[in-house]
């Protein structure tokens, strides 16, 4: 109790935002949310106050089951104490290799409550990558989801000497499994219970010990080149990120939200892992990334954050559906979209909506758009977000037209997940919004976006020289992105600094600008522009399977598997026409002279793709070298 | 896939078929060349049987073309399709149980009127299936499952088809009978030059006899390659041939993600 009182005295001036108290001045720390300056304290505060209220839901054999804040606390506590009994010390790392589920967040909060540091590993990572991540982070323990991940661990178990134990969540298929280095989660819970009997107040004491400058999580950046680096994120970073989010992008305690992107990624970790601790909203775990559309319908969330890929998928699902509808339905749909666009255009321009436009919108909304929103599970959507990759402005306008406000934001692992975001009242499509309150953003002479704020990370785990490279001499975070800021402070991003192509002719080109234009075609899911030290630019294209298949079907272009689809002359011509169209927007030296399609259907397991399904330039250039060379006369 | 080859017996282009409101085939394109055995693999509900039914005219495609020797035949009634030269040996045999074996065989020639040749073909069928000759007077319904399958194939041969569609000839048969029937299928192909399209869940036997194969999943063709390459593909081995890489624990319950490469 004394500790609590002591901190209470240090709390700087507060203000209340949507019922939650945060710092009045966000330019300097220490930062507090409802009197808590670390996540474990906030976690305890919420669990005590909310008790039996539902904290999250998970689907089990087709039924949504609810779990309370008290369950949440109890399980996190047993995990934390169990790890202590096995010898975890403050400041040591524990890795988690699992799909999103409640145990993931139990572990995350359990680990950091006792002073440990949670580090997520993607389930799509290979055994070799797992080994690297565990060894690089000096992990003492490793949580594994199931037998599949256990097998991955066993493949490299001998090469991870720092690990004390691996702990498996799910016993399915492993009932008679024996291994001295492996225990199951229920056994860890039992250890925790035993430890609790001996040390009844230990968990709370450990929470009291948490300091805002402690590292709470380690988030590995995918790293398009070189090995991944573990970004050290402190409690203070997250409390700042959450505070600044509460101001312009609030979630309310009555909100339902969905967790489906990997929790290893800073975006989902912040939005699903930590934001509900501040907002008290209810989290729903999607069964799998593949079922997210069904889960959206079932949950109908109030807030939702996704990557552009997912918004594109929803859009193409609806267009395909409408394409197969009756002429009358199609007519009504187009009228409704037009009415929605009319209203959205006024709102976006900041003008009052004329009553005629409003009436037309209301009629079509009642007739068509409302049903459409219900169909895609967005009838209660108050605020949707998109990030982690650029999104087409046309797509945002389409969603605005159907009454789903999707707002773009920008952040990176090293900035605690958020730097800028658009708000509902002041949205500028094709910008990523103004910098968050209390932080600053500037453009360096070479065009790089640089950032300073309360959520700038502490550095890379065991890599001081890499950390140093990430900061300017005067202490600003180098984002590595190139962009500009308009008169009213809205940031636009044009590309990555290190991706800048210098052609043989000496011209500097930002490939992302061209790639984004290409990606905005519904037929192209991703593209990589090639041309560094080459005579001209070329492109490697990953087509959008669903839309190109639909294109081929509608035009009776025969194909069977993915490779044969890519090989069709008509498909090549289709992509060629998209490229020609995009070429018109650019100067001669920036036009694409040739292209090739990547004719294998890539999955998240492929090293060419990031966890958010973006192509990694470095790997693509290496893996498809012959394809690239063939566009330059084969030499 | 080159669709302009002249020796293609059967050609499907962008076929879509519905079972009521459900799209069972979502745009299938494939090709069977003269003298080839082409197999279509897939799990239950992948759309394999629907595909055969669409070819033989039992079902009409919503979109797309079915071409026999380059001429469109989609939407034709099944009896016309048989006259054009496609014979469908359906799943579960479906012979005439109350007719004799010999009568069943002769039924297969009902579209022909060249009596002398019919008897020659009858003898040919009996030479491949000696057991049927032995039981020619017996009621077909009293035959064993394997014999009924032989009868169904034999009956199909009697119309001298340009292509024979076989729907799961291995269904419900003992391993011994399966290998016997597939040996005959191979001989028919090699000695009589019968072009065949073979739908199977038993991937191993199908790939051993086939020249080329397609893999269907949820109404789509996800893979197309020579039978040999298919047999060596990681996904086919794991999902259709039941082979698994040895895991550290010596047993494995989980499945790899399919990539169809």
Interface residues (C-beta under 8 A of the other chain):
Chain A: X146 X147 X148 X150 X151 X154 X155 X157 X172 X173 X177 X549 X552 X553 X556 X557 X558 X559 X560 X561 X562 X564 X600 X601 X603 X605
Chain B: X1 X3 X12 X13 X14 X16 X26 X27 X28 X29 X30 X63 X64 X65 X214 X221 X222 X223 X224 X247 X248 X249 X252 X253 X254 X257 X259 X260 X261
